[in-house]
């Protein structure tokens, strides 16, 4: 694997992340996907304040409202991560809530996520995933599936290795 110069970008500050779990059934005690995001990101220079961790129902308006609040946040949020609601059932509306808010979509995020899901995890079921990433205002947004396997894959293989570089590029 090639060593790229950006792999060594290290920000001189913590990266501030907001976490939104989309679920009709989860609460803070049963939100394994949200707990895993927090656990995996604690290993690097990331902060998730208690008031930046929310759970909303699978409702497009509720998702949109919370993300818009965070986009207007003046507390220097860098990243918004959502878990859940990215499948194809009638209740899965996270993508419909997130995509219109994006100013730039990072198509490679969804493509790589589905590729890695296919090759390392779920095989052809990866085609059901609509995970996306992009930017809105001066923040990154990643919409991940809610399963712990999908969260682990996205955070460890895609987000953690590039997070410093992405935030650096977005804020320079």
C-alpha angles and dihedrals in degrees: 000000000000120000108230122200092238092062087076096053106125119180117223091227143043119279110237115221133187118204125205121186114199111205142129091208110032128094128181092276096050098037097110093164093053091045090051093051089054094046095049094045093049086071090070135040096291130129125197110185117211092246089053093064113081139161120211133177122259090272122130094215094049091049093046093047094052094046092047089052090053092045088057091045112127093198093095098258110182104183139026117199123188126191125198137021097070099115131090104262120115090255094053103099104139094107091049088053097044105039097064089053094056120100091188126019118212096217090181091065094061092039093051092043092054092044092052091043089053097046101036108025130008108013116210092356084080088083088073092064119099096180112158141181133196148127133276122182102328096327137093119232125198121183109199133181114258100239116106091232091056093044092050092048094048096044099042101037103033117012104039096047093051104029098099091046094047094049090045092052093046095050102039 
